[in-house]
Amino acid sequence: MFNFTIGEIIGFVMMAPMAIVCFIIAYRQHKQMGFVFTNRWLLSSKKEREEMDERVKSREYKFSRNVFFIVGLSTAVFAAAFLFGVVRWILYTGYALMLIACIYAILQWVSNERYYKTFGQSFFK
C-alpha cells in the first residue's frame, strides 16, 4: 500500500517526536509550569528569577509558549511531509511557519524592550 523509503521513515521518526516534545513544552508554558526557555530567564541568576515581577514572568511564559507552538506546528508539518511523501507545498508551509517563528521572536523582543523602556518598568522588582 505505502512504499516508504528509508529516508522518509527516518525523517518521520525524527520529526514526529520533536513535534510532540514542542507541543508538550508549549502546553507546560501555557500553564506556566516548568522552566522558561527565554534568554531573559536563562541568563538571570536563581535569586533574580525569584525576585522577578509576575507580569514579566507571564510575558516570558507567553513568548516561550507561542514560539514552541509555532516550531511544533512546523515540525509536525515536516513530519507529515515525510509521511505523505515529500510534497513541495507541504515543505513550503513548514518553511513559512519557521520564518513566522523567527519574525515573531524578533518582533516580540523589540516589543518587550520598548515596553520596559517606555513604562519605566524594571526587569526585577
C-alpha positions in Angstrom: 0.0 0.0 0.0 2.6 2.6 1.1 6.1 2.4 -0.3 8.2 4.4 2.1 11.9 4.8 1.5 14.3 4.5 4.4 14.9 8.3 4.2 11.2 9.0 4.7 10.9 6.7 7.6 14.0 8.2 9.3 12.7 11.7 8.7 9.3 10.9 10.1 10.7 9.1 13.1 12.9 12.2 13.8 10.3 14.9 13.2 7.3 13.4 14.9 8.8 13.1 18.4 10.3 16.6 18.1 6.8 18.0 17.3 5.3 16.2 20.3 8.0 17.5 22.6 7.5 21.0 21.3 3.7 20.8 21.9 4.3 19.4 25.4 6.6 22.3 26.2 4.2 24.8 24.8 1.4 23.3 26.9 3.5 23.5 30.0 4.4 27.1 29.2 0.8 27.9 28.8 0.0 26.5 32.2 3.1 28.5 33.5 4.8 25.3 34.7 8.4 24.4 34.5 11.4 26.2 33.1 11.0 29.2 30.8 13.1 28.9 27.7 14.0 32.6 27.0 17.2 34.5 27.2 15.9 36.8 29.9 15.2 33.8 32.1 18.3 31.7 31.1 20.8 34.5 31.7 19.4 35.6 35.1 20.6 34.0 38.4 18.3 32.0 40.6 17.9 34.9 43.0 16.9 37.2 40.2 14.4 34.7 38.9 12.7 34.6 42.4 12.6 38.4 42.5 11.1 38.7 39.0 7.8 40.6 38.7 4.8 38.3 37.9 3.9 40.4 34.8 7.3 40.0 33.4 7.3 36.3 34.2 3.9 36.0 32.5 5.2 37.7 29.3 8.2 35.4 29.2 5.9 32.3 29.5 3.6 33.6 26.8 6.5 34.3 24.4 8.0 30.9 25.1 4.7 29.2 24.6 4.0 30.9 21.3 7.4 30.1 19.8 7.3 26.4 20.9 3.8 26.1 19.5 4.9 27.5 16.1 8.0 25.4 16.0 6.0 22.3 17.0 3.5 23.1 14.2 6.2 23.4 11.6 7.9 20.1 12.7 4.5 18.4 12.6 4.1 19.7 9.0 7.6 18.4 8.1 6.7 15.0 9.7 3.5 15.0 7.6 5.6 15.8 4.5 7.8 12.7 5.2 4.7 10.6 5.9 2.8 11.5 2.8 5.8 11.8 0.5 7.8 15.0 0.2 5.3 17.3 -1.4 6.7 20.7 -2.3 3.7 22.8 -0.9 3.9 20.9 2.4 7.6 21.8 2.7 6.9 25.4 1.8 4.3 25.5 4.5 6.8 24.2 7.1 9.4 26.8 5.9 6.9 29.6 6.2 6.0 28.5 9.7 9.7 28.5 10.7 10.0 32.0 9.1 7.0 33.2 11.1 8.5 31.9 14.3 11.7 33.8 13.6 9.9 37.0 12.7 7.6 36.6 15.8 10.7 36.2 18.1 12.3 39.3 16.7 9.2 41.5 16.9 8.3 40.2 20.4 11.9 41.0 21.6 11.6 44.6 20.2 8.2 45.0 21.7 9.4 43.8 25.1 12.4 46.2 25.1 10.1 49.1 24.2 7.6 48.1 26.9 10.2 48.0 29.6 11.9 51.3 28.5 8.6 53.2 27.8 6.9 52.4 31.1 10.0 52.6 33.2 9.4 49.0 34.3 12.5 47.4 35.7 13.0 43.8 34.9 13.2 42.9 38.5 11.2 44.2 41.5 
